[in-house]
Amino acid sequence: MNQFLESLSARQREIYDLRIQGYTNQGMANKLGIAKRTVEVHIQVLTKKAAKRGLEWRFALYKSTDC
């Protein structure tokens, strides 16, 4: 898991941390001042990175209704 976290860009890490805290996609977008679609793209990239490392993606546990 540490290698996964180290592989994230600063923005990806922000998205990761906010999702773990329970933020919705729209909530993350508002907090970071970016579009909801941008958040969705970051989540897609994070999911692919996790899959490459054989990790179960934690976002699945924190999916909100707007994912």
Protein Blocks (a to p, Z undefined) as FASTA:
>chain_A
ZZmmmmpcfklmmmmmmmmnopafklmmmmnopafklmmmmmmmmmmmmmmnopacfklm
mccfkZZ
